[in-house]
Amino acid sequence: MKEGSLDAPMRHPIAWQEESFYDEEALDKELRRVFDICHGCRRCFNLCDSFPQLFDMIDESPNEEVDDLSADDMKKVVDACTLCDMCFMVKCPYVPPHEFDLDFPHLMLRHRAVENRKGKTPFADKELAKIDRNAKLAGIVSDAANWATKKDNNLTRGLLESVAGIDKRAHLPQFEDVPLTHKHPGGGPVPNPDAPAFGKKAAIYATCYGNFNDQTSGKAALEVLSHNGVKTLVEYPGCCGMPKLENGDLPAVASSAEVVAAHFSSLIDDGYDIVALTPSCALMMKFEWPLILPENEDVKKLALATRDLSEYIVEISKECGLMPIEPMDAQIGVHFACHSRAQNMGPKAMEMLKLIPEAKPTITERCSGHGGKWGIFKDNFDKAVKVGRPAARSVAKNDPDYMVSECPLAGPHLKQVMESGGQAKVPERIGHPIELLAKAYGF
C-alpha cells in the first residue's frame, strides 16, 4: 500500500442532506476505520489534543485495538477537535484521492451533525453560536457587556463560568456600540485617483468579529485600500456560520451561506472583489460553503470572487503595484493562523509584510490552540493554553518589535499564553498584519 499520492488533495461534498449521513451504525464503523489508520500512522501526534487522546486510549486498552473503544471514548476525540483542518491540509498522507479516503475534520463534523440532529449539542454552545443576536444585544449595552466580560471582574466571570461553562480566565472579546457597517454606510474613504490600483473595487465582508468586536483591522484595511486607489464598501449581511459549523448545525450553516452569497451576488456582477477581514470567514466562503451547497450558483460565484485580506493586498501588489511604503526597520513575529493555512494560498501575511521596506518578518506555523469558541470553555481552556505554548514561544523567540496574527481570536489568546507562561516581553497587542502596513503608510 503506497503512502500518500502524487495527485492534489481534494474534498468530497458534505452529504448532510442524505439520510445515510446520519446513520449511527455507519458512522461508528467509519470512525473506527479512520481511527485505526490514524493510530497506525501517528503523524498528527503534535497537532490538537484529539490525536494524543486517541492514541493513549487505544494503547491503554485491553487489546490495544480500536474495537476496544466505547462510543464515549470516541466522543472524547471528537470533542477535542477544533476543526482547524491542519491534519487534512499539512499532515495526513491518506487524504483523497488516496484510496484510504481519509478526511478527519469532516468526519468529526459528521459526528457533531448527528449529535446536533438528536438535540445533544450543549446549550451554551448553541447560544454562543447565535452570533448576530448576541452581538447586536451586547452592542446596545456595550459598556455593561464589556464590564461584565473582563477577566478581572471576579463577580460576573465566576457567575458566567458556573452558568455557561466559560472559563473565568479566558479572554473574551469586547463589543463596539456602533457596528463597522454603520460607521461606513456609504463605503470607505475616497479612493486615491493617483494610485496604480485606481479603478478596482472591493466589498469588504466585515465579518461578525470585525463588525461588532475589534474594528481595528477593518479600519486599517479601508485606509490601506483607499490609499491604493481601491473603491470600498463595507458589507455585513450576516455571520458566515463558522460557530454553527463547530456545532455540526449544517442546516443553519447552509442557510447563512444562501443569505450571504445572495447578498454579494449583485456586487460581484458589478465588478466588486469580495474581501473577508477574518481568515475563518474566508475559509467558509471559499471552501466549506461549496462543499455544503455544491449546486448553489451564488455560492460558487462567491467562492471564486472571495479573497482573504492579506491575499488581496498581495494580489494588488502583483497586478497593479502599490503606493510607495515608508521603511520600517522592525523585527515582526508572524503567527500563521490555521484557517489562513487551510486556504491553501501560502503565507500571504508574510508576503504582505515583506512589501514594507526593511521589515523583517519571521513566521510561526503552529496552532494557537484557541479553536474558535472551543478554547474559552472551562473543560478546554487549559488544553488551549497547552497547545498554544509552542506557538507563543516561537512567535516571540527573536524578541520581535511587533507580533501579529491574521486570526483575531488567536492574537489575544497567544498574548494570554505568554502572560501565563511568565514571558519577559509581552506585546500590548497581537493584531492583524494589515495594521503594520497601515502604520508604515502613516495611518
Buried (B, 14 or more C-beta within 10 A) or exposed (E): EEEEBEEEBEBEEBEBEEEEBBEEEEBBEBBBBBBBBBBEBEBBEEBBBBBBBBBEBBEEBEEEEBEEBEEEBBBBBBBBBBBBBBBBBBBBBBBBEBEBEBBBBBBBBBBBBBBBBEEEBBEBBBEBBBBBEBBEEBBEEBEEBBEBBEEEBEEBBEEBBEEBBBBBBBBBBBBBBEBBBEBBEEBBBEBBEEBBBBEBBBBBBBBBBBBBBBBBBBBBBBBBBBBBBBBBBBBBBBBBBBBBBBBBBBBBBBBBBBBBBBBBBEBBEEEBBBBBBBBBBBBBBBBBBBBBBEEBEBBBBBBEBBBBBBBBBBBBBEEBEBBEBEEBEBBBBBBBBBBBBBBBBEBBBBBBBBBBEEBBBBBBBBBBBBBBBBBBBBEBBEBBBEBBBBBBBBBBEEEBBBBBBBBBBBBBBBBBBBEBBEBEEBBEEBBBBBBBBBBBBEB
